[in-house]
Amino acid sequence: MQYSKFNILFVILLMVVPSRAQIPAFPGAEGFGAATTGGRGGRVIYVTNLNPDGPGSLQAALNETGKRYILFNVSGVIPATMEVLPGHGDFTLAGQTSPGGVIVRGFQSYAEENPSSGNFIVRHIRSRIGDLNVYPSSSWVGADGLTLGGVHKAIIDHCSFAHASDEAVDISRSSSLTIQNSLLAETLGGHSDLGGMLINYSSSNSRLDSLSIHHNTWHRIGGRMPEISCETQYCGGQTIKLEISNNLFWDPQIEMWYEGVTGQPGASFNLHMNAVNNLSFARPGFGNGMFHIDMLYPQNNSLFFQGNQLNLYPDYSDYDLFYCCNDFPDNNPNHQTGAAQIRNERWPYPSIGYTAAEDLTQYMAAHVGAFPRDAMDLRLTSSLGNETIDPSTINEDHYGDAFTIVAEIAGTIDSDNDGMPDYWESRKGLNPNAADHNGNDLSVEVTGVQGYTNLECYLNCLSDYLVSGESSSPCAVAVSTKTDEKKSNNIQIFPNPGYESIWIQMPEISSPIVLSLIDNMGRRILTRQCTSEVEQLEVSHLLPGFYTILITNNNTTYSQCWVKAR
């Protein structure tokens, strides 16, 4: 065979020119969604208010198209569900840039049968629906904490989903997704027994496939741990690649559920699944196993389970923990292997840095959820560190701590609006007066690899700092987003919820004392000096909803949540 000079030259070039490896969405991104690029190379959009829509709002930033980084210089509650419209992906949503954190009342990207959006990164966002009778909103509020329907290529990292009225997370007709380091907690009301994560539905235009669910915590969730099922005809005979690993199921009420193709007798999809080092930490008397036995019956299911533990049965693991019913304490371990193919080697899916199951509780206590942590996440994660189980019912809001972020925390100065604060640009040799966020000057120095933009380096450094409380020398993040605000049980509010008048008992602190009332948009609507131990406020004129009462003495601020009832 004869080769032309052109062909020989082409081969030589292939040999001497190294190919650029695909870098992950950010250092630490893993799984099927790790290749997401988000807003890399795009423009910077700051969210400047907590309005449900309109100029400066988060919804307005999501409504834009093209590559973009969405950053915050506000903190507080956005009283509406945020929606990514079809075709409006290609963004990085950096909740870590909010000085005190942001709560939305739902986040979704959804289309019924067709693709919706994709290629987006979401980090450090809290999404809590809340009881609309207690926390009403004049804007639309959905039912799920997170809805991903028709999404292709996305990664959700360090987010907190709680107080949904349907599922904390709903995934349908989506592919190449990762959900990692996130917290699912306390679904309220009559759907709480099915309130965890639903993986369901597929279509020819938008397949359900290639999902990585790892290093997440289900906390005080009644069911769907997750549920793996499919209720659409298209699922029959299709293969679904799935990784569910290193998840902590805290105080589970039921096992991980599997239903195959529901409503179609004899039909099934082919589940090709890795499940590695998951841990269920159940209260004494829990009657179920860890995985539903039906997963082992379809002969085309091909499963790799390794290192999975249920604390009540330390001598058992993996297939020992499959069962059907609520009398597992009398019928353990499982001896059935069914017709499924049991693999000896992991499916070669995108890599996960596995954590040993015995270390998972402490890992979650330190790392899971959105940062900086607020009162609700601190309550939930502290029980992990202490290995204590809350005895209260899981379907009610017993603590009133879901919407306690105060808006009035100052952010850092960014003179050129390129997403990087002036102090950091100066430290890293960049120009704080020139928009150089898409340069690659810092990638190798900060991350050890080439390809990240300067802004991506800062955003990841900031995330690492918030989670660990420390900053590496290359990152040089020194700004603190923490305040000396304290959640104080010494502030007593009667009645709570209240209607016409309320009485506030001051903490035992010296004068001068200033009382402030903050509404659910983070606005200070009342400020006054306090001259007595008990202060009365007339509140009949206030709209129903949740408020924060601040008591300030010198440089210390105490806070307590109060609800104005209908």
C-alpha positions as CSV (number, residue, x, y, z in Angstrom):
1,M,0.0,0.0,0.0
2,Q,1.3,3.5,-0.9
3,Y,1.0,6.5,1.4
4,S,1.0,10.1,0.2
5,K,3.3,12.6,1.8
6,F,0.2,14.3,3.2
7,N,-0.8,11.2,5.0
8,I,2.7,10.6,6.5
9,L,2.8,14.2,7.7
10,F,-0.7,13.9,9.2
11,V,0.4,10.8,11.2
12,I,3.5,12.5,12.4
13,L,1.5,15.5,13.6
14,L,-0.9,13.2,15.5
15,M,2.2,11.7,17.2
16,V,3.8,14.9,18.3
17,V,0.8,17.1,19.1
18,P,-0.7,16.1,22.4
19,S,-4.5,16.1,22.6
20,R,-6.1,18.3,25.3
21,A,-7.8,16.0,27.8
22,Q,-11.3,17.0,28.8
23,I,-11.1,18.8,32.2
24,P,-14.1,18.3,34.6
25,A,-16.7,21.0,35.2
26,F,-14.6,22.0,38.2
27,P,-12.0,20.2,40.3
28,G,-13.9,17.5,42.2
29,A,-16.7,17.1,39.6
30,E,-17.2,13.4,39.0
31,G,-19.6,11.0,37.2
32,F,-21.6,11.3,34.0
33,G,-22.1,15.1,34.4
34,A,-18.5,15.9,35.0
35,A,-17.8,16.9,31.3
36,T,-20.3,19.8,31.6
37,T,-18.7,23.1,30.7
38,G,-21.5,25.4,31.9
39,G,-20.7,29.1,31.3
40,R,-17.0,28.6,30.6
41,G,-15.8,31.4,28.4
42,G,-19.0,33.5,28.7
43,R,-20.1,36.7,30.2
44,V,-20.7,37.5,33.9
45,I,-24.2,38.3,35.1
46,Y,-24.7,39.5,38.7
47,V,-28.0,38.8,40.6
48,T,-28.6,42.1,42.4
49,N,-32.0,41.6,44.0
50,L,-34.3,38.9,45.5
51,N,-37.2,39.7,43.2
52,P,-39.0,36.7,41.6
53,D,-38.4,38.1,38.1
54,G,-37.5,41.4,36.3
55,P,-34.2,43.2,35.9
56,G,-31.4,42.1,38.3
57,S,-33.2,38.9,39.3
58,L,-32.0,35.3,39.2
59,Q,-34.9,34.5,36.8
60,A,-33.8,37.2,34.4
61,A,-30.3,35.8,34.4
62,L,-31.6,32.3,33.7
63,N,-33.8,33.7,30.9
64,E,-30.7,34.9,29.0
65,T,-29.1,32.7,26.4
66,G,-25.4,31.9,25.6
67,K,-22.5,31.1,27.9
68,R,-22.8,32.9,31.2
69,Y,-21.6,32.8,34.8
70,I,-24.5,33.8,37.2
71,L,-23.1,35.3,40.4
72,F,-24.8,36.9,43.4
73,N,-24.1,40.1,45.4
74,V,-27.3,39.5,47.5
75,S,-28.3,37.0,50.1
76,G,-31.8,35.9,51.2
77,V,-34.9,34.2,50.0
78,I,-36.2,34.4,46.4
79,P,-40.0,33.7,47.0
80,A,-40.6,31.8,43.7
81,T,-39.6,28.7,41.8
82,M,-36.8,29.4,39.3
83,E,-37.2,28.0,35.8
84,V,-34.6,27.3,33.1
85,L,-36.5,27.7,29.8
86,P,-35.9,25.2,27.0
87,G,-32.7,26.1,25.1
88,H,-31.4,28.4,27.9
89,G,-28.6,26.3,29.3
90,D,-24.9,26.9,29.0
91,F,-24.5,28.6,32.4
92,T,-22.7,28.3,35.7
93,L,-24.8,29.2,38.7
94,A,-22.4,30.0,41.5
95,G,-24.4,30.2,44.8
96,Q,-21.1,30.3,46.7
97,T,-20.7,33.9,45.7
98,S,-23.8,35.0,47.7
99,P,-22.4,36.5,50.9
100,G,-24.8,34.7,53.2
101,G,-26.5,32.2,50.9
102,V,-29.5,32.1,48.7
103,I,-32.8,30.1,49.0
104,V,-35.1,29.6,46.1
105,R,-38.5,28.0,46.4
106,G,-37.9,25.4,43.7
107,F,-35.6,25.0,40.7
108,Q,-36.5,23.4,37.5
109,S,-35.6,22.7,33.9
110,Y,-38.4,20.7,32.4
111,A,-40.0,19.7,29.1
112,E,-42.7,17.0,28.8
113,E,-41.4,14.8,25.9
114,N,-38.6,16.8,24.3
115,P,-35.2,18.2,25.5
116,S,-35.4,21.2,27.7
117,S,-32.0,22.6,28.4
118,G,-28.5,21.4,29.3
119,N,-24.8,22.0,29.9
120,F,-25.3,23.8,33.2
121,I,-23.5,23.8,36.6
122,V,-25.4,24.6,39.8
123,R,-23.5,24.9,43.1
124,H,-24.4,26.0,46.6
125,I,-28.0,26.7,46.1
126,R,-30.8,25.9,48.7
127,S,-34.2,25.1,47.3
128,R,-37.0,24.8,49.8
129,I,-40.7,24.9,48.9
130,G,-42.2,25.2,52.4
131,D,-45.8,25.0,53.5
132,L,-47.7,27.6,51.4
133,N,-50.3,28.0,54.2
134,V,-47.6,29.2,56.5
135,Y,-45.2,30.8,54.0
136,P,-47.4,32.1,51.2
137,S,-46.0,33.7,48.1
138,S,-47.6,35.9,45.4
139,S,-45.3,34.2,42.8
140,W,-45.6,30.6,41.4
141,V,-44.1,28.0,43.7
142,G,-43.8,24.4,42.4
143,A,-43.8,21.1,44.3
144,D,-40.3,19.7,43.8
145,G,-37.0,21.0,45.3
146,L,-35.3,20.2,42.0
147,T,-37.0,19.1,38.7
148,L,-34.8,17.9,35.9
149,G,-36.9,16.9,32.9
150,G,-35.4,16.7,29.4
151,V,-31.9,17.8,30.6
152,H,-28.7,16.7,28.9
153,K,-25.4,17.2,30.6
154,A,-25.5,19.0,33.9
155,I,-24.0,18.7,37.4
156,I,-25.5,19.7,40.7
157,D,-23.0,20.1,43.5
158,H,-23.3,21.1,47.2
159,C,-27.0,22.0,47.1
160,S,-29.7,21.6,49.7
161,F,-33.2,20.5,48.8
162,A,-35.9,20.4,51.6
163,H,-39.5,21.0,52.5
164,A,-40.8,19.9,49.1
165,S,-44.4,18.9,48.8
166,D,-43.7,16.3,46.1
167,E,-40.1,15.0,45.6
168,A,-36.9,16.7,46.9
169,V,-35.4,15.7,43.5
170,D,-37.3,14.5,40.3
171,I,-35.3,13.3,37.3
172,S,-37.0,12.3,34.1
173,R,-36.0,12.0,30.4
174,S,-32.5,13.3,31.3
175,S,-29.0,12.0,30.6
176,S,-25.3,12.7,31.5
177,L,-26.2,14.1,34.9
178,T,-24.4,14.1,38.2
179,I,-25.9,15.0,41.6
180,Q,-23.2,15.1,44.2
181,N,-22.5,16.4,47.8
182,S,-26.2,17.4,48.1
183,L,-28.7,17.2,50.9
184,L,-32.3,15.9,50.5
185,A,-34.4,16.5,53.7
186,E,-37.8,16.6,55.3
187,T,-40.4,16.5,52.5
188,L,-43.6,17.8,54.1
189,G,-47.3,16.7,54.0
190,G,-49.1,13.7,52.6
191,H,-46.4,12.9,50.0
192,S,-43.6,12.7,52.5
193,D,-43.5,8.9,52.2
194,L,-42.5,9.3,48.6
195,G,-40.5,12.5,49.0
196,G,-36.9,11.6,48.2
197,M,-35.6,11.2,44.6
198,L,-37.7,9.8,41.7
199,I,-35.8,8.5,38.7
200,N,-38.5,7.9,36.0
201,Y,-39.8,8.4,32.5
202,S,-38.0,8.3,29.2
203,S,-38.7,9.2,25.5
204,S,-37.2,8.7,22.1
205,N,-36.4,12.4,21.9
206,S,-35.0,12.6,25.4
207,R,-33.7,9.4,27.0
208,L,-33.3,8.6,30.6
209,D,-29.7,7.4,30.9
210,S,-26.2,7.9,32.3
211,L,-26.9,9.2,35.8
212,S,-24.4,9.5,38.6
213,I,-25.9,10.0,42.1
214,H,-23.0,10.0,44.6
215,H,-22.0,11.5,48.0
216,N,-25.5,12.7,48.8
217,T,-27.5,12.4,52.0
218,W,-31.2,11.5,52.4
219,H,-32.2,12.9,55.8
220,R,-35.6,12.4,57.4
221,I,-37.0,11.3,54.1
222,G,-39.9,8.8,54.0
223,G,-39.3,7.1,50.6
224,R,-37.7,7.1,47.2
225,M,-34.2,6.4,48.4
226,P,-34.2,6.7,45.4
227,E,-37.0,5.0,43.4
228,I,-35.8,3.6,40.0
229,S,-38.8,3.0,37.7
230,C,-40.2,3.9,34.3
231,E,-43.8,4.5,33.4
232,T,-43.4,5.2,29.7
233,Q,-43.7,2.7,26.9
234,Y,-40.3,3.7,25.4
235,C,-38.5,2.3,28.5
236,G,-39.2,-1.3,27.5
237,G,-35.9,-2.9,26.3
238,Q,-33.8,0.2,26.8
239,T,-30.6,0.3,28.8
240,I,-30.2,2.7,31.7
241,K,-26.6,3.3,32.9
242,L,-26.7,4.3,36.6
243,E,-24.2,4.9,39.4
244,I,-25.6,5.3,42.9
245,S,-22.6,5.3,45.2
246,N,-21.4,6.8,48.5
247,N,-24.9,8.0,49.5
248,L,-26.0,8.2,53.1
249,F,-29.6,7.2,53.9
250,W,-30.2,8.7,57.4
251,D,-33.1,7.3,59.4
252,P,-34.6,5.6,56.3
253,Q,-38.3,4.5,56.4
254,I,-38.0,2.1,53.5
255,E,-35.4,0.6,51.2
256,M,-34.1,1.7,47.8
257,W,-37.0,1.0,45.5
258,Y,-37.2,-0.6,42.1
259,E,-40.2,-1.1,39.8
260,G,-39.0,-1.7,36.3
261,V,-41.5,-0.6,33.6
262,T,-44.7,-0.1,35.5
263,G,-48.1,-0.6,33.9
264,Q,-46.6,-3.0,31.2
265,P,-46.7,-6.6,32.3
266,G,-43.5,-8.5,31.4
267,A,-41.7,-5.4,30.2
268,S,-38.5,-4.2,31.7
269,F,-35.5,-1.9,31.0
270,N,-31.9,-3.1,31.3
271,L,-30.5,-1.6,34.4
272,H,-26.7,-1.5,34.3
273,M,-25.8,-0.2,37.7
274,N,-22.9,0.4,40.1
275,A,-23.7,0.7,43.8
276,V,-20.6,1.2,45.9
277,N,-20.1,2.1,49.6
278,N,-23.7,3.3,50.3
279,L,-24.7,3.5,54.0
280,S,-28.1,3.2,55.6
281,F,-28.1,4.4,59.2
282,A,-31.5,3.3,60.6
283,R,-33.1,3.5,64.0
284,P,-33.5,0.3,66.1
285,G,-36.6,-1.6,65.0
286,F,-36.3,-0.6,61.3
287,G,-38.1,-3.5,59.5
288,N,-36.7,-3.3,56.0
289,G,-33.6,-4.2,54.1
290,M,-31.5,-1.8,52.1
291,F,-32.4,-2.6,48.5
292,H,-35.7,-3.9,47.0
293,I,-35.5,-7.5,45.9
294,D,-37.3,-6.9,42.6
295,M,-34.1,-5.4,41.2
296,L,-32.6,-8.9,41.2
297,Y,-35.3,-10.5,39.1
298,P,-35.0,-9.1,35.5
299,Q,-32.4,-11.2,33.6
300,N,-31.1,-8.2,31.7
301,N,-30.2,-6.2,34.8
302,S,-26.5,-6.3,35.3
303,L,-25.4,-5.1,38.8
304,F,-22.1,-4.4,40.6
305,F,-22.8,-3.9,44.3
306,Q,-19.8,-3.6,46.7
307,G,-19.2,-2.2,50.2
308,N,-22.9,-1.3,50.9
309,Q,-23.8,-1.3,54.6
310,L,-26.9,-1.1,56.9
311,N,-25.8,-0.2,60.4
312,L,-28.2,-2.7,62.1
313,Y,-26.5,-5.6,60.3
314,P,-22.7,-5.0,60.4
315,D,-21.9,-8.5,59.3
316,Y,-24.0,-8.2,56.1
317,S,-23.4,-6.3,52.9
318,D,-24.6,-5.8,49.3
319,Y,-26.9,-8.7,48.2
320,D,-27.4,-9.9,51.8
321,L,-29.4,-6.7,52.3
322,F,-32.0,-7.2,49.5
323,Y,-35.5,-7.9,50.6
324,C,-39.2,-7.3,49.8
325,C,-41.0,-6.5,52.9
326,N,-41.0,-5.0,56.4
327,D,-40.0,-8.2,58.4
328,F,-36.3,-8.3,57.5
329,P,-35.3,-8.6,61.2
330,D,-36.9,-12.1,61.1
331,N,-35.7,-13.0,57.6
332,N,-32.1,-12.0,57.2
333,P,-29.8,-12.2,55.3
334,N,-31.1,-12.5,51.8
335,H,-30.1,-15.7,50.0
336,Q,-31.8,-15.0,46.6
337,T,-29.8,-13.8,43.7
338,G,-32.6,-13.9,41.1
339,A,-32.0,-13.9,37.4
340,A,-30.0,-10.6,37.3
341,Q,-26.3,-10.7,36.1
342,I,-24.1,-10.2,39.2
343,R,-20.8,-8.5,38.1
344,N,-17.5,-9.0,39.7
345,E,-16.1,-5.8,38.3
346,R,-17.4,-2.2,38.3
347,W,-19.1,-1.0,35.2
348,P,-16.4,1.3,33.5
349,Y,-18.4,4.5,34.0
350,P,-16.8,7.9,34.7
351,S,-14.7,7.5,37.9
352,I,-15.9,8.3,41.4
353,G,-13.4,8.9,44.3
354,Y,-15.1,6.4,46.6
355,T,-15.3,7.0,50.4
356,A,-15.3,4.0,52.7
357,A,-18.8,3.4,54.0
358,E,-17.6,3.6,57.6
359,D,-16.3,7.1,57.0
360,L,-19.4,8.3,55.2
361,T,-21.3,9.8,58.2
362,Q,-18.4,12.1,59.2
363,Y,-17.7,13.0,55.5
364,M,-21.4,14.1,55.2
365,A,-21.3,16.0,58.5
366,A,-18.4,18.1,57.1
367,H,-19.2,18.4,53.4
368,V,-22.8,17.8,52.3
369,G,-25.2,20.6,51.3
370,A,-24.9,24.3,50.4
371,F,-22.3,26.5,52.1
372,P,-22.2,28.7,54.1
373,R,-24.5,26.5,56.1
374,D,-27.6,28.1,57.5
375,A,-29.7,27.2,60.6
376,M,-31.6,24.3,58.9
377,D,-28.6,22.6,57.4
378,L,-26.6,23.1,60.6
379,R,-29.4,21.3,62.5
380,L,-29.5,18.4,60.1
381,T,-25.8,17.9,59.7
382,S,-25.1,18.2,63.4
383,S,-27.2,15.0,64.0
384,L,-24.9,13.2,61.5
385,G,-21.8,14.2,63.4
386,N,-23.4,13.1,66.7
387,E,-25.0,10.0,65.2
388,T,-28.4,10.9,66.7
389,I,-31.8,10.4,65.2
390,D,-34.5,13.0,65.6
391,P,-37.6,11.3,67.1
392,S,-40.1,13.9,65.8
393,T,-42.3,13.1,62.8
394,I,-40.7,13.6,59.4
395,N,-43.6,15.1,57.5
396,E,-44.0,18.3,59.6
397,D,-42.0,21.5,60.1
398,H,-41.1,21.4,63.7
399,Y,-38.4,23.9,63.8
400,G,-39.3,26.9,61.5
401,D,-35.7,27.2,60.4
402,A,-36.0,26.8,56.6
403,F,-36.1,30.5,55.7
404,T,-33.8,32.2,58.1
405,I,-31.2,33.8,55.9
406,V,-30.8,37.5,56.5
407,A,-30.2,39.6,53.3
408,E,-28.1,42.4,54.8
409,I,-24.6,40.9,54.5
410,A,-22.2,42.9,52.4
411,G,-20.4,41.2,49.6
412,T,-16.9,41.9,48.3
413,I,-15.9,44.7,45.9
414,D,-15.6,43.8,42.2
415,S,-14.7,47.0,40.4
416,D,-14.7,45.6,36.9
417,N,-17.7,43.3,37.3
418,D,-15.8,40.3,36.1
419,G,-16.9,38.1,38.9
420,M,-13.5,38.2,40.8
421,P,-13.2,40.5,43.8
422,D,-10.6,43.2,43.7
423,Y,-8.5,41.9,46.6
424,W,-8.2,38.5,44.9
425,E,-7.3,39.8,41.5
426,S,-4.6,41.9,43.1
427,R,-3.2,38.9,45.0
428,K,-3.1,36.8,41.9
429,G,-1.5,39.4,39.7
430,L,-4.6,40.2,37.7
431,N,-6.0,43.7,36.9
432,P,-9.0,44.6,39.1
433,N,-10.0,47.2,36.6
434,A,-10.0,44.9,33.5
435,A,-12.5,42.1,32.8
436,D,-10.0,39.3,32.5
437,H,-12.3,36.5,33.9
438,N,-11.9,34.3,30.7
439,G,-8.1,34.4,30.7
440,N,-6.3,31.2,31.5
441,D,-3.4,32.8,33.5
442,L,-4.2,31.0,36.8
443,S,-5.4,27.5,35.8
444,V,-2.1,25.6,36.2
445,E,-1.1,27.5,39.3
446,V,-4.4,27.1,41.1
447,T,-5.8,23.7,39.8
448,G,-2.7,22.0,38.5
449,V,-4.1,21.6,35.0
450,Q,-4.6,23.8,32.0
451,G,-8.0,24.8,30.8
452,Y,-9.9,26.6,33.6
453,T,-10.6,30.3,33.3
454,N,-9.5,32.7,35.9
455,L,-13.1,33.1,37.2
456,E,-13.5,29.3,37.4
457,C,-10.4,29.2,39.5
458,Y,-11.8,31.8,41.9
459,L,-15.2,30.1,42.1
460,N,-13.7,26.8,42.9
461,C,-11.3,28.3,45.4
462,L,-14.2,30.1,47.1
463,S,-16.3,26.9,47.2
464,D,-13.4,25.0,48.8
465,Y,-12.9,27.7,51.3
466,L,-16.5,27.8,52.4
467,V,-16.6,24.0,52.8
468,S,-13.3,23.5,54.6
469,G,-12.9,26.8,56.3
470,E,-9.4,27.0,54.9
471,S,-7.7,28.2,51.7
472,S,-4.7,26.7,50.0
473,S,-1.8,28.9,49.2
474,P,-2.5,28.9,45.5
475,C,-6.1,29.9,46.1
476,A,-5.4,32.7,48.5
477,V,-9.0,33.2,49.4
478,A,-9.1,35.2,52.6
479,V,-12.5,36.9,52.6
480,S,-14.9,35.6,55.2
481,T,-18.6,35.4,54.4
482,K,-19.3,34.5,58.0
483,T,-20.9,37.1,60.3
484,D,-21.1,37.2,64.1
485,E,-24.8,36.7,63.9
486,K,-26.0,34.1,66.4
487,K,-29.2,32.1,66.4
488,S,-30.4,32.5,70.0
489,N,-32.9,30.5,71.9
490,N,-32.8,33.3,74.4
491,I,-35.1,35.4,72.1
492,Q,-38.6,34.4,72.9
493,I,-41.5,35.5,70.6
494,F,-45.1,35.0,71.6
495,P,-47.2,34.0,69.8
496,N,-45.4,32.4,66.9
497,P,-47.2,32.3,64.4
498,G,-48.9,35.5,65.4
499,Y,-51.7,37.7,64.1
500,E,-52.2,41.1,65.6
501,S,-49.6,41.7,68.3
502,I,-46.5,39.9,69.4
503,W,-44.3,40.1,72.5
504,I,-40.5,39.7,72.2
505,Q,-38.4,38.8,75.2
506,M,-34.9,40.2,74.9
507,P,-31.8,38.0,75.5
508,E,-29.7,38.8,78.6
509,I,-27.4,41.4,77.0
510,S,-26.5,44.9,78.0
511,S,-27.8,48.1,76.4
512,P,-28.0,49.6,73.9
513,I,-30.2,47.1,72.1
514,V,-31.7,47.6,68.6
515,L,-34.6,45.5,67.3
516,S,-35.1,45.0,63.6
517,L,-37.7,43.2,61.6
518,I,-36.7,41.7,58.2
519,D,-39.3,40.5,55.7
520,N,-39.0,37.5,53.3
521,M,-37.3,39.6,50.7
522,G,-34.5,40.5,53.1
523,R,-35.8,44.1,53.5
524,R,-35.5,45.8,56.9
525,I,-39.0,47.1,57.5
526,L,-38.7,48.2,61.1
527,T,-35.9,49.3,63.4
528,R,-36.2,50.7,66.9
529,Q,-34.3,51.1,70.2
530,C,-35.4,48.7,73.0
531,T,-35.8,50.1,76.5
532,S,-37.4,47.1,78.3
533,E,-36.9,43.4,78.7
534,V,-40.1,42.7,76.8
535,E,-41.1,44.6,73.6
536,Q,-44.5,44.6,72.0
537,L,-44.9,44.9,68.2
538,E,-48.2,45.6,66.4
539,V,-48.1,43.3,63.3
540,S,-51.7,43.3,62.0
541,H,-50.7,45.4,59.0
542,L,-48.0,43.0,57.9
543,L,-48.6,40.5,55.0
544,P,-48.7,36.8,55.9
545,G,-45.3,35.1,55.6
546,F,-42.0,34.6,57.3
547,Y,-39.9,37.3,59.0
548,T,-36.6,37.4,60.8
549,I,-36.3,39.4,64.1
550,L,-32.8,40.7,64.8
551,I,-31.6,41.8,68.1
552,T,-28.3,43.8,67.9
553,N,-26.0,44.7,70.8
554,N,-22.7,46.3,70.0
555,N,-21.3,44.1,67.2
556,T,-23.3,41.0,68.0
557,T,-26.6,40.1,66.3
558,Y,-29.1,37.5,67.5
559,S,-31.8,36.3,65.2
560,Q,-35.1,34.3,65.5
561,C,-37.7,33.4,62.8
562,W,-41.2,34.6,63.3
563,V,-44.3,33.7,61.1
564,K,-47.2,36.1,60.4
565,A,-50.2,33.8,60.0
566,R,-53.1,34.4,57.7
